[in-house]
Every structure is written in C-alpha cells, then in structure tokens.
Amino acid sequence: MDLRSHPRSLIVFFTLRQAARALLRRPGYSLAAVLTLGIAIGATTAVFSMVKGILLNALPYAEQNRLVLPYEVSRQGAARALSYPSFRDYQSGSEDVFESMGYAYGRSQPFSTEQGPVRVLAAFVSEGFFATLATPSLKGRVLAGHHSDDGTTAVVSYDFWQRRMGGTDTAVGKSLQLGGRSVMVVGIMPPTFRFPSWADVWMPLGALSEAGRTALEQRDRHADAVAIGRLHPGVSKDRARLVLTTLAERQAEAFPDVGTGWTLMRLDRMTELILGDAPRRLAVFSVAVLLAFVLALVNVASLTLTRASQRARELAVRVALGGSRARVTLPLFAESVILALGGALVGGYLALAGVQYLRSHAPTVLPRMDEVGMDLGVLSFVGAVSLAAALVIGVLPALSVTRQDPASVLKSGGTPGSVGRRESRLRHAFMGMEVAIALTLTVTTGMVLKSVAKLEAIDPGFAWEDLVTVQIDPPERYREPDDLVALYQRLQTAVSELPVVDAVALSNHLPVRGSWMPTRIAVDGRAPDPSSDQALFRTVSPEYTEVMAIPVIRGRGFEPTDLYDAPGFLVNEVLADRYWADRDPIGQRLEVAKAVQGREDFGETVQGPVIGVVGDVLHMGLDQPPVAEVYLMYTESPPTWISMVVRTSRPYGSLVPELRQHLLAVEPELPTEGAFALYAD
C-alpha cells in the first residue's frame, strides 16, 4: 500500500510509532499503567464472562419461563416433592393450566465396564418428561411415548457419552449393561441439558426393577424425585398454583394419613431452580469489579495527567504554531491506545486463566460454570472496555492540558508546577474519586470478608477434619436385609483393621451433603399431625456419633451391644425442644415409620423410648438451619446403600488405594470408582 496516497494512514502510523517510542523511554510509567489496566480489565472481563454464561445465555429449554416445578407445602411452610401417585392425580386434574407434565425418579444403577462395575445415577422418567422440557437430543432421539413403558432403551448425558462411551459417533444404537440388563442407547443429550442435575442416563419408568416400582407407587414416598410442568401460553404461575392447591385439598381428604396439613402448593420456575442465588452473587461481583475498574482508570488517568503536564510547554508551542487541539492531543491519545491495548492483552490472559481455574477447581461455586468461556461476545466486551479505557486515560488529561492559554503556559515556562486552574480541578476530582471508590471498596471488601468469616465460623455440629467418606453400593444380589447387614459388617470390619484407620462408622445419609429422607413420627400422648410430625430418618451404626464427634447432650448414645437389641432412638435438640421443651425427653416414647424405599416394610413403624439427645447437625447445608432428626440402628431398617465414614490422620491420596483394596477383598463386585471423598472438600 502506498501510504503517500493515504495521508491519514501515514499520520496514524507515525503517531503510533512516536507514541510507542515515547512509552519505551518511560518503562516504569508504561509498565505500571499496563499492569493496572490489565488487572482491572481481566477482573471485569472474568465477571462479565460469568454473567454472560450463567445469566444471559438462554437455558437449553424452549420457552423456559413456562417451565415450573411443583412442590407440596405444609401449614408450617415445609416443602416436599410429589410422590408419583400424587403426581398422576395432579397431572390428570390440571390439563387446563399445564400443556404437559413430566416426572423423574432417581435410582443408582450398576454399570458394567472393562475396568469393573461402577454406579451411575439414572433418572427414570414418565412419558411426558422430554416433551415437557422440549430439548432436542444432540444425537439420536429422546424417549417418546410409543416406547415409554419399554425397559430396553435409554438416553445418555453428554458427559456419560464422553467418559463412558469414548465420545464415538457409533454410540447411538450401542447396547450397555445397565441395571443388570442390556439397554440400547437411543439418544445423547447436549452438554447444556442437565435435568435433573444429577442424571447420567434417562430411562422410562417401565425399566424400574420390582423394588423400584414398589417404591415408586408408595404415596408417602417423596424423596429422590422431581416433577416438572409446562404452562399453557398465557397461564400465570399463580393461576396454576391455585388449581394445584384445590387438587391438594382433595388429596388430603382422600388420603389423610399422608395428605393432612399438606394442602398448599409452591411453583418454582426452572430458572430459579438452576440459577439459585447466582444473580445476587454476580450482582455483588459486578459492582465490586466495576468500582475497581473505575479506580484503575482514575489512577492511570492521574499518571497520564501528570505526564501531560510535564509536556505542557511542548503542547503549548504546537497550539501557538496553529495546530488544532485534535492534532495536538493525538500523540497523547495514541499513547493511551497502546496502553489500553497492552492492558487488554494482559487482562484477556488473566480473565482466561481465572475462568479456567474456576471451571477446573471450583466448578460448583456458581451454576453453569462449565458454560462460561471466552467467546466472541466476551472478546467484543474486552474491546469495548479497552476503548473506554483509552478515552478516559488519554482524552480527558490531554484536553485539560491543551485548554490552557498557550501564552500563559509559555510565559510560566511550562514547568510541572505551573498547572492551570482547570487541570488542578481535574486532578483534585481524580483524587476525590480515588478516595471515594477506595473507601467503598474497603467497606465492601470488609463486608465480604465478614460474611466469609461468619460462614467459616459456622459450627456444622460435627468434626469433619480427617474424615474420609466411602459410598457403599452393594451389587444387585444383596437385596435381603440380612444379607445387607452381613455385608456392611464385613466391610466395616475390614476397613477398621487398617492400622492407619482410627475409627469407622456407617450411616444412610451424611451431614451437609443435602441428602434428606423425611419420615413420619408419632409422639406418645400427642394427637398426630402429618404436616408437622416429621423428622429426617437416620439409620446409623453404634459408633456413628463418636466417630463424627456429635455430642450427646442428655442420656446416652448408641453402644455396640445395641446393634441387634435396639434400645430405642436418639433425637436431636430440635426434635426434643419441639415436643418436650418443658420436660425430660429421656424415656419419652416415639413411633417412627421405616423409610427405606422399595421395601415391603416401608411405612411400618418402630416403637421405642428416647434414650439420648444429641447435638444438632447441619444436614441440609451450612446455610440452612438444623431440622428435626431421629436416629436408629441401621439393623432395624437396613438401607439398600450406605455411607461409610473413616476417621484417619493418613493423607487422603495414600489412604484411598488401601481402602479400595480392603473393600474389594470383601466384595470384588463393589463399585469403587468415585466412591471416595475427603469430607472437608
């Protein structure tokens, strides 16, 4: 290209070259400006990429605002998922407000691999499940009505396809050994489809085992399930809630044992379920990084203003010789463009590294983190932010200096101390902004640190340091309660014999993990109230409270001799205060319904006295209050799977191979992949 025929291009070229040379002559100023801008742009870009990926990008569900999740609510405000019999009643009675409804019931399934058996989480879904969500498959097809009762087909998640099937194009049509049967894969869902969030595969309800079908048809079984509905166009959430509330009242009349008191309904939008409090948290992050970005701009602009004032005489001479202000300020603006470009490169790298770190090391810190990335929209944002930075740090200081009277500047000698009134005001304005923003950031940071410290100071009710958890999923042949108890005892004994293991205990669910299994209870001498007489059902081994360091407040804890001669129940403080706040709970009699799903004795009651009161434990999460709990020996109602907690001072990485070896020595078909976890993580 002949630059002589393009004088503007020639001017820009030489101006940028001159600006680059000027910046190289002052490396301290240039480096400080680039790093300051880079950190600010990087933080701003990282947060914007999260806002875009989490909040702005659409969910993979057509017309997502019409999707709602119904829950039954008690008079006390507690919520529970719908049982499948209740779901069918709601579905048949709400066709005027719901276009379609679907149901998913979760169960762990054994999956045979060349490396041995593993466990996958299967969502057994009703006929209208995929039609309600209206998400097309990535490959193949979704489960449709014509084979919804057929147990030989399955749809797999994108992650399952990649990890378990190698991501091959021939996966559709391939048969898998899943749940003790041969199942053909008919479809693969896109990577953004995660409903329910835990599902690896989706199978029709007709594929459930006999035990699974028995559990599904229990009207008072509300765990491990979720219902979803798609509203008709124009139907409001409030109208649908009123319709379902009327149906809930009818169910309470028809089935008083499980429905009394549960006559209210709650509808959560799909976006609320997936995003949770992410909008609020991202709003806080956005405000913080915006303030930091403005503070960085003000700091660099102050440096640029100082540098421009040092060149006041040079600029005044150019103006006196007839140069326009635009031509005179062009070199300063060119310098700011180069600085902003350098900041954009540094910031883009920092943003990319930060997002990748969060995706790999903290994938659950916010929902949809795996959808956050540096795409064209984010790169456009970087360009816009960099242009804004160039304008602020270059144009404002340059205009302030060049608006001074050239004669006055030349008469004063153009020394750095001979600043004009306008420049002085601008500098003081910058200083005021810096102080204000710095103060705001200090206060905000203090509040965040206080919140973090408060969260860290929360007592979960047990000591989770040096605890390793092991998920025990017995093979299918262990279905009878006596067989399960025998297996659990052999596994516990094998692990406890390791010299590096201090203690071992068993429980159907572990604290903080959000696992819940409510059950009905009845207090002797008190009229039953199904809406409030509930507690979390915890079946444990005798050593559980000691291994977990859960304090016994009153009475006594379980002892080894209680394993086959159960003396009664342990209750937590919440339950004790609810029913016996004015008297001694020890010796008070309880009736507790068994809650192991799929068992013939589901709902049968166990009666006995309260032998001890233990401290409250945060089972539902650190941000959730404790709820009523009742503990009984696991031998009274053996769960079909169980969690083992191991207390040890041995490093986690070196302990797991020994644990795996001893467990497989007892039961070679025990799935161990992904079964181990460090509790503090």
N, C-alpha and C positions, 0 to 999 in steps of 0.2 A: 504494500500500500504506500502511495506517495503522500507523505504527511504534509508536504508543501501545499497540496491541494485541499488539505483539511486543517486549516489554521487552528480551529478549536481543539482538534485532537492533538495537535502539536503542543498547544498551550497546556492541555491537561497532562500530557506525557512529561513535559519538562517540569511542570509544577509538582507532580508526584515524585519525580526523581529528586528535585530540590528538597522537597519535604522529607523524603527518606534520608537524604544526606544530613539534613539538619537534626533529625531524630537520632541518627547514629553518632552525631557529635555530642549528644547528651544521653548516654546509655542509661544513667541512673533514673532520670525522669521517664524515659521511654519504657524501661522495664517495669517501673512502679505502676505506670499508667496501664500497661498491657495486662499485668497480673491482676490489678484491681478490677479492671473491666472484665477480665476472663473469669475470675471467681464469681463476680456478680451475674454475668451473662450465663455462666454454667449453672448456677443455682436456679436462676429464673427459668432457664430452658428445661432443666430437670423437672421442676414442679409443673411447668406447662405441659410437658410430655405426659406426666401422670394425669393431669386434669383432662387432657385430650383423650388418652387411652381409657381412662376409668369413667369419666363423666360424659364427655362429648361424643365419643364413638357409640353408635347405636348397639344395643344388645342384639343377639342373633335370633330374635323372636319377632315375627311380623306383628305390627301394631301392639308393641309391648305394653302400652298404657291400658290395654283392655284385659291384661292378664292379672288375676288376683288369686291369692291363696287364702282359703277359708280356715278358720280355727273356731272351735267351741270355747266359750269363756264362761267361767263360773261367776256367781254373785260376788265372790271376793276378788275377782279380776284375774285369776289364774287362767292360762290358755292351754289347750291341748289339741293335738292333731286329731283328725277324723278317723274313726275306725272304718274299716271297709264296709260293713253293713250300714253304718250311718251315712257314708258317702253315697251309697246307692240310693238311699232314701232322699238325700238332698238333691242328687242328680235328677231323679225322676220327678221331683216336685218343683224344680226351678228352671224348667225349659223356657219359660217366658223371659228370663233375665240372662241366662247363660246360653251362648251359642254352642258350647261344648265344654265338657269337663273331663279331667284325667286323674288317675291315682297311681302312685308309685309306692311300692313296699320293698324295703331293703333287707337283703339277707346275704350273708357271706357264703361264697361258693368255692369249693375246691377246683383248682385248675391244674391240669397235668402238663408239665413241661419236661424237656430233656434233662434239666438240672434237678428235677424233683417237683413235688407238689407245692403250689403256692395258693394263697387265698385271694380272691378278687371280690369286690363288692358289686352285687348285681341288684339292679332296680327292676322288680317285676311290675309291669305296668298294665293298666287297663286298656281297653280297646281305643278309647278316645284320647289317650295321652299325647301321642305325637301330632294328631290332628289339632289338638288344643294349642300346642306350642307353635305349630306351623313353621318349623325349621326344616328345610330340605337337607337330606343327607349329603355328605361330601362325595361319597361313592356308594353305589348300590341304592338301596331304598330303605325307608323306615318300616317299622312294623305296622301292618294295616289290618283292617277289620276281618278280612277273609281268612286270616290265619292267627287271629289273636288268642285262640284257645289251643294253639299248637305249641308243644314244648320243644320243638326241634330247631327253632330259628332264634337268632339273636342279632342285635345291633351293638357295635362296639364303639367306645370312645376313641378319639384321635390319639390320645396318649397310650391307650391299650394297643392300638394298631401299631404305633411306633415301637413301643417297648416289648410287646409280647409277640408281635407278628412281623417285626422287621420292617414295617412300612412298605411292604411289597404291593405291587399293583394286582397281584393274584389273591389278595386276602379275601375279597368278596367271593363267596362260594366255597370257601375253605371250611372244613369241619374241625371243631375244637372239642376236647374232652373237658366238659364243664359241668360241674354238679353231678358227676358220676354217669353222664350220658354224652352221646355225640350230638353236638349242636352246630348247625351251619350258620356262618356269618352271612347275613343278607345286606348289611349296610354299615357304613362308617360315618360317624357324625363329624362335623367340622370342629376345629380346635377350640372355638369360642363357645360351643354348646356344652354346658355343664349343669344339667338339671336332672335329678338332684346333684349337688356339687360333688358328692362322694362316689357317684356311679362310675364303674369301669365298663359295665355292659348293661344292656337293657334286654329283658326277655318278657314274653307275655305271662300274664298271671297263670295261665294254664300250665306253665312249666314248673310251678311250685311243687315241691315234694309233698307227700301226705302230711307231714308235720307242719310244713309251711302253710298248706291250705287250712289246716286246723287252726293255726294261729291267725290266719287272715280273717276267718269267719267269726272270730271272737269279738263281740260288740264292745267289750270293755278293754280292748287292746288298742292303745293309742300311740305306741312307740314305733320308731323306725319307719314312719310313713309320712307322706305329704300329698295333699290334694291341690289341684290347680284348675282354675276355671277361666274361660274366655267370655267376657261380657258381650252381649249383643251391642252393635253400634248404637250409641245414644243412651245406653243404660248407665246410670250412675252407680258408683260403688255403694252409696247409701241405700239406694233402692234395692240392690241385690242383698245387702245386709238385712234389710227388713224382711225380705222374702225368706231368707235362710233362718232368721230368728223365729218366724212363725213355724217353720218346719221343726226347729229345735224344740220348741214348746210341745209340739205334737209328739216328738220322740220321747221327751221326758215323761209324758203321760203314758205312753205305750211301754216304756222300759224304765220304770222309776229307779231300779237298782243302780243303773249306770247313768241315767239322764237327769235325775232330780238335781236342781240347782245349776245345771249346765244349759241354760236357756238363752244365753246371749251369744252373739256371733261377732267375730272380727275378720275383716278382709284386709290383707296386706297386698300392696301392689308388688309385682315381680321386681320392679326396680328397687323398692325398699328392701326386699329380701337380699338382693345381690349386693347393693351398694352399702347398706347399713348406714353407719355414721361417716362414711368416706366423704360426702360433700362438706360436712362441717370441718373435718380434719384438713381437707385440702384447702378450704377457705382460709383457715388459720395459716397454713403453709404459704399460701399465695400472698396474703397480706405481709407476712414476715419477709419473704424474698423480694417483694415489691419495694418495701421500705429499704431493705439492704441494697437493692439495685439503685434506687434514687440516691441513697447515701454515697454509693460508689461514684455515681455520676457527679455529684456535688464535689466530692473530694478531687476527682480528676479535673473537673472544671476549674476548681480553685488553683490547681497546679498550672493549668493552661492559662488562666488569667495572670498568674504571676509571671509566667514565661512571656506572655504577650506584652505585659507592662515593661518588661526588660527590653523589648524591641519597639517601644513606643516611638523613639526618635526615628528609627528606620521606617516605620509605617507612616509617621507624620511627613517625612520627606516625600514618600510616594504620593501621598494625598496632595501635598503642596505642588508637586510636579504635574498634577492633573489626573492622577489615577482615580478611578471610581472606587467607591468603598467595596463593591463586589470584587473588583480585580485585586485590591489591596488585601482583602481578607481571605482570598483564595488560598495562599500558602498555608495560613493557619488552619483553614478548613481541610486542606489536603493532609496536613499532619494528623488532624483528628480522625480522618477517614482511615488512615493507615493504622492508627492506634486502635480504632474500633474494629478493624479487620483482624488485627492481631488478637484483640480480646475475644472476637467471635471464634477464631480458631482454637484458642485456649479453652474458652467456655464450652464450645461444642465437644471437645475431647473430654472435659471434666463431666459434662452432662451425660455423655455416652457411658463413661466409666461408672458414674454414680448410678445410673439406671440399671446397668448390667449387674452391678454389685447387689443392688436391692433385689433384683429378679432372682439371683442365684443364692443369696444369703438370707434374704428376708422376704420370701415370696408371699407370705400371708400377712405382711404388715398392712397391706391395703388390698381390697378385692381387685380382680382383673389385672394384677401386676404383670402377668405374662403377656398381656396385650399392649403394654407400654413399650414404646420404641421410638427411634429417630426416623420418622418418615418424612415425606415431602412437606407436610403441614408443619411439622416441628422445625424443619430447616428453613421454611419461609418465616417462621416466627423468629428464628435466630437472625435472619437478615433484617427483619423489621426492627428488632431490638437494637441491632448494631447500628442501623441508620439513625435511629433515635439517639443513640449514644453519641454518634458523630456530630449530630446537630447541636446537642446540648453542650458537649465539651469543647466544640470548636466555634460555633457561630456566636453564642452569647458572649464569651470573653472577647472575641475579635471585634464584634460590633461595639462593645463597651469601650474598647481602646480607641477604635477608629472614629468614634463620635466626638472625641475631644478636639478642641480647636488646634489645628496644626501649629499655628503661630505660638500659642501658649506652650505647647509641648517643646517646640524648638527653642523658645526663649528660656525655658527652665532647664534645658539640656537633656531632656528625655531620660532623666535618671529614674531608677526604680522607685525612689521615694516620692517622685513628683507625680502622683496619681491624681486623676481628675475626680471631681465630686461624684460623677456617675459611676466611675469604676469603684470608688470607695463604697458607694451604696451597694453595688452588686456584690462586692467582696463581703460586706457585712451581712448581706442577705444570705450568701452561701454559708457563712459561719452560723447564722441563726438556724438555717435548715439543718446543718450538720448536727448541731446541739439538739434540736427538736427530734430529729429522726433517731439519733443515737440514744436519747432518753427513752423514746418509745420502744426501740429495740431492746434496750436494757430491761425495761419493765416487762415486755412481752417474754423475753428470754427467762426472766425471773419467774414468771407465772408458769411457763412450760416446765422449767426445772423443778418448781414446786410440785407441779402435777406428777412429774416423773418420780420425784422423791416420795410423794404420797402413795403412788402406785407400788413402788418398791417396798414401802413400809407396811403394806397390807399383809396381815397375817393370814395365810391360807388355811390355818388350822392344823397343819401337819408339817413335818420337816422333810422337804423334798431334796435336800442336798444328799448326794451319794446314793441316790435311788435309781435303779435301772428297772424298766418295765418290760415285760415279755407277754405278747399276745398269744394265748394258747387256743388254737382252733383244732379240736380233735378230728380225725378222719370220720367219714360217714358211719362207719360201723359202730362207733361209740354213741349210741342213741339212748340206751337204757341208763337211768340214773345211777344204778350201782356200778355200771361199767365206767361211767364218767368219774365218779368219786374215786374209784380204784386208780384210774389213770392220773387224775390230778394229784393223788397222794404219792404215786411213784415219781412223778415229775418233780414235785416239791422236795421229796427226799433226795433225789439225785442232785438237784441244784444245791441243797443245803450242805451236802457232803463236800463241796468245793472248799478248800482251805481259805480262799480269798473272799468267800461269802460270809457275811456276819449274820444275816437273818433272811428268811423268805416267808412271804405271806401270799394269800390268794383273795381275790375279790371279783365280783361280777362287773363292777364299774369302778373307775378311779377318779379321784378328785380333780377339779379344774378342767378336765377334758370335755365338759359339756354333756357327758353321757347321762341320760336320765331314764328311769323306769319307775313311774309312779304306781302305787298300788293302793287298794282300799284298806282302811283300817277301821276298827271299831273299838271304842273305849268302854270298858265295863261301867254300867250305870249312867251312860250318856246316850241320849237319843241320836241315832245315826243321821249324818248329813253328807250325802255323796259329794257335794260340791266342795266341802272343806276337809272331810275326814280322809285325807290322802297323805302319803309320805313316800319318799324315794325308797325303793326296795333294794337293800344292800345285803347280799349274801357273801360272807367272808369266812376265812379260816381263823382259828383261835388266836393266832399271833398277829392278826392284822393291825389292831390299834397300837400294839407295842412297836411293830416294825415301822409303821407310819408316824409314830410319835404323836398320836392323837390322845390328849389327856383324858383320863377317867375322872369326871368331876364328882360323882356320887356313886355309891355302890361299888361294884367290881366290874372288871372286863371279862372277856371270854378266857377260858383256860383250856389246855389240851384235852382234859377229860370231858369237855363239853361237846367234843366232835360228834359223838354218837349218842349222847344223852343230853340233848339241848335243854338248858335250864330256863330259857326264856329269851328276852330281847334286850338289846342295847338301844337306847334312843338318844338323839342329840338334844342340846339345850332348847332349840326352837320348838321341838315337839313337846318336851317336858313343860316348858313355860306356857304352851298353848292350852294344855289340858290340866296341869297340876301346879299352877303358879302359886297356889295357897296351901299346898300340902306336899308331903314327901312322895315323889314318883316311884320310889323303890317299892316293889310289891304290887303296884297297880297292874291290873290285868288288861291285856291287849288281845285283839283278834286281827290277824294280818293275812291278807289274801296272797296266795302264791302268784308270782308274775313271770314265770319262765314261759316264754311264748312257744306255742306248738305242743305243749304238754297236755295230756288228758286231765291232769290235776290243776290246770290253770284256773285261778279263781277260787280254788278250795282254800279254806282258812286254816291257819295255825294259831293256836291259843297258848298263852303263857303270860307270866309276870314280867315286869320290867326289872332287870337285875342290875342295871347300871345306866348312868347318864354320862355321855362323852361330849367333848367339846364340839362346837360347830365347825364344819369343814366347808370350804367354798367349792362345791361340786360343779356349779354351772359356769364358773369363770371368775377371775379376780374382780371383775366389775359388777358382779351380781351378788345380791345378799344370800346368806345361807337359807336353806329351806328345811322343812321337817324331814327327818330320816329315821328309818328303823333298820337295825342290823340283826341278822340271824345267821346261824351256822349254815354254810353252803351245803352241808349234807342234808339239810331239811328240804332244800329245793335246788338241786344241782343244776347250774346253768349249762347250756349247750356249748358255751365257750367261756373262758375265764381269763382274767389278767393276773399275772404273777408280778409281784414287786420284790426286788432283790436289793438289800442294803449292803453296800460294799465300799471299801476305800480304794479298790483297784481301779485304774483308769479304764474308762468305758471301752476304748478301742481294743485293748488287750483282753478284756473280760468276755466280750461277745463270742469270740471263737470257742472258748471253753464252755460257755453256756450252751451254745448250739450243739457242741459235741455231746455233752451230757444229756441234753433233751432228746437228740436223735438216737442215742443209745437206748433210751426207754421206748421210743416210738419212732421208727425210721420214716414213717409217712407224715410226720408232723410238719406242717408248713412253717418254715422259719424265715423266709425272705421277707424283710420289712417288719419282722415281729418284734425287734428290739428297739428301745428308745431310751435316751437319757432323760429322766423326769424333768430336770431343770430347763431343758430345751423346749 
